[in-house]
Amino acid sequence: MSHEVHGLGNFYATPAGLVTARLLRERLRALWPSLPGQAVLGLGYASPFLRVWRAEARRCVATLPPHVPRWRWPRKAASATAVAEEDSLPFPDLMFDRILLVHGLETADNARRLLREAWRVLKDDGRMLVVVPNRLGLWAHTEGTPFGHGQPYSAGQIEGLLRRQMFQVERREAALYVPPFQTRLLLRGAGAWERLGGRLCPRFAGVMLLEAVKDFGELVPAGAVPAQARRVVVAEGV
C-alpha cells in the first residue's frame, strides 16, 4: 500500500469506530444475508467485518499486507489470517466464492494489479464486494478516520476501474451517512442518520459498496483478428 491506513486498530477500538463497524456490518449482511459452506476472502483490512459470515461460511480468510496491524479476533473465532503482498496473493486460481475488499483499494500501490489478483482467485461464478470512500462524502475529507486517507472515488471512477479489470458491477449501495464526529449525540442517533440519509442525501454517503462479478465479455482471445474481405479482380474474357 502506498499510504498506510491511518490507525486502523485504534480507530475501531473507539466508540466511533465501533459504531462504524456495526453500521457497515449491517449493510454487508443485507447485501449478502447468508453464505453457508462458502469460502470467503477478505482483502485490505476486512477482519472486523468477516465475522458477519464466520459462523456459516466454510472458510474465512483475512489477507493483510505485511505492515498493517492484525485485528484481534475473539478467542472462539474459527478464522485464518494470511500476510501477503497485495499484488501476489498466496492462493491458487478460482479458490474463493466471495471476496470482500475494504480499506484496500484506496491505499493500494497498484489498484489494477490488486483487482487482477482478486479476479484470479475468485471463482467464475463468484462475487466481490468493494467498499471505498465516496469522494463526495465527509468521511473522505476527515483524516481522523481510515476513510480519510488514500484515494477516494466517485461512482463513475470506481465503476470504470472495475470494468477495466474485467469486473461487471451488478449493484451499488452506500453507507455511513452519519457525520464522522465522535460526539455522543451523533453516535446515539447513527441508526436514524443511516435511515434518513439514504432518502435525503444519497450522493453524500461516506462510503460506496459495489457488488461485482467477473465479466467474461471483456476477454478477447490473443491473435483473434477478424478476417477482412478481399476483392478479386478477374480480367475480362478469361
N, C-alpha and C positions, 0 to 999 in steps of 0.2 A: 504494500500500500504506500502510495506517495505521501499521504497525510495520515499520521497516526490518529485513530479515532480518539477523541478527547474524553478521558476519564470514564470509560465505559462502565467498569465495575463500580466506581464511586458514584456515578450518576444513578445507576439502577438500584443503589442502596439508599438513596434519598427518598423522601416522601413523593417528590415529583416523579422520580424515576419509577417507583413502584406503581404509581397511577398510570404512567406512560406505558409500562409493560402490560398492565391489566387491560387498558383500552386496546392496545394492539393485539393482544391475545384474543380478546373478544371478537375483533374484526377477522382475525385469521381463522378462528373457529367457525365463524359464519361463512367464510369462503370455502373452507374445507371442513365440513362438520365431522366426518369420520374417515379414518384411514386404516381400517383393520387389515392386518397382515402385510402392510406395505413397507417398503424401505424408503426412509426419509433422510435427505441430506441437508444440513444447514451450512450455508456459506456466509462468510463475513463474521458477524457476531450474532449468531442465531440461537445460541444456547438458552437464553431466557425465554424463548418463545417455543422451542421444540417440545416443551413439557405439555403443550396442548394435545399432542398426539402420542405421547410417550407410552401411555397405558395400553394403547390398542395397536400401535404400529409394530411390525415385526422387527424393525431396526431403526434407530435414530442415531445419526452420526453428525456431530458438530465439528466442522473443519475451521481451524483458526490459523491465520498467519503466525509465524514464529514470535513476533513482537507484541501481539495482542494478548492481554491478560486473560486467563481462563475464568470461565464462570464456575462458581462453586455449586455443583448440583446437590440437591438433597441426598442424604445418605442412602435412602431407599430407592433412588432412581436407577433404572436399568438403561444406561446410555453409554456412549463412547465419544471420545474426543480425539481427533486426528490433527496434528500440526503439520502444515504443508504450505508451500508457496501457492498463491492463487492461480498461477498460470501453469501449474504442474500438479494436478490432483493425483494422489496415490491410489486410484481406483480403476478397475477395468471398465471397458466400454459397457454402456447400457445396464448399469448396476442399480440405479435408483428409480423408484416410481414417482417420487416427488422431490422437489428441491425448493428450499426457502432461502432466498438471498436477501439479507438485511444487514445494514451497516457494512456494506462491502463494495457495491458498485461505485458509489460516490467517492470512495477513497482509493480505488484500485489504481495501480501503476499503469495497467493496460486493461481497460474495461472490455475491449473486444476479445482479448485472449481469455479473460475470465469467463465470458459468456460462451466462447467456443469450448472451453473445458466443461462447462455446465452442460452444453449441448451433447458433448461426447459421452458423459457418464449418465445422462438421462435416458430412460427407456424411450423407444419410439412412440409409445402411447402415453408417456409420462407428462407431467405438468410442473411448471415452475411458477413460484410466487416471488415477485421482485418488489421490495419495499425501498423507496428512495425519497429523499427530501423534495418537497414541492417548492419550486423556485418562487412562487407567488406567496407562499405561506410565511408566517412569522418565525417558525421553527428554523428555517434555513438561514435566518439572519440573526440568530441568537447563539452566541458562542458558548454559552453555559450548558448547552445540550449537545449530544453527539450528532444530531442532525444539522447543527450549525457549522460543521466542518466538512471540507471536501467540495465536491461538485454537485450542486442541486440541479434539478431537471424540470423542464416544462413537460407537459403531456406529449407534445409533438417530438421533443428531443428524445425522451426515453423510448417512445414507441418506434421512432426511426432507428435508434441504436439497436433495439431488439430485432427489428425487421432485417437490418443489415447483417445480423449474426444468425440469421435463419430461424428466428422465432416469430410466431404469429400471436399477437395479443388478442385474447378472447374476452377478457373482462378487465375493467378498470374501476377501482374503488378508491376511497380516500378515508383518512382518519386523522386524529389529533386536531380537532377544531378548538380545543381549549387553549388559551394563550400559554406560552411556555414560561410561566412565572410561578415561583414556589410560595404562593400565598395560600393560606388555609381555605379562604373563601372560594378561590378558584378550584382548588383540588377537591373540595367537597361537592362542588357543582359540576365536576368533569363529565358525568353522565349526561346531564342536561345540555352542556355545551356540545357534546357529540350528537345528540338527537336534533338539536336546533341548527347546528352548523351545516349539516348536510342539506337542509332546506333553505336556509337564508343566504349562505355564502359558500356554496360547494367548491368554488375555484380556489379558496384560500385555506384549504386544509394543510396541516403540517407535513403530511406525507401522502404519497400515492402508492397504491398497491395494484400491481398488474399481474394477472394470471396469463401465462403464455404456454403455447405448445410448439413442438417442432414444426417448421414449415418446410416440407419436402419439395414444395413447388419452386424453391429457390435453388435447388440442386440441379446443376447442368452437367451432364457427362463431359469429361475432358475430351477435346478433339471432335466434339459433335458439331460439325459445321453444316448448315443446311445446303443441300445441293442447289446450284444455280442453273437456270435454264440456259441452254446453248442453242444458238442459231446455226443451222447448217445450210450453206449456200451451194446449190447444185447448178452446174452450167446447163443452159437450155440445149436440148437435143441429145443429152446423154442418156 
